[in-house]
């Protein structure tokens, strides 16, 4: 019974907005690095390696490379969804 009562409690961490605590760290890591030129270069690199491994019929590394590139493109949504899990 206690477990059912505690299951209704949910905590969500929202993406910080300008002026909030932790916004500077979020802005640098997500907006400037992951969604900026560094993240774009890493995404292109991952897609390239995924294509290389797919041509060589190494399916699992190719899938991992394509999934990591897709996660990198949606970095802000991934960070927000991790906040919803907590």
Helices and strands as residue ranges (DSSP letters): H 2-7, H 23-26, I 27-34, H 37-55, H 59-73, H 75-85
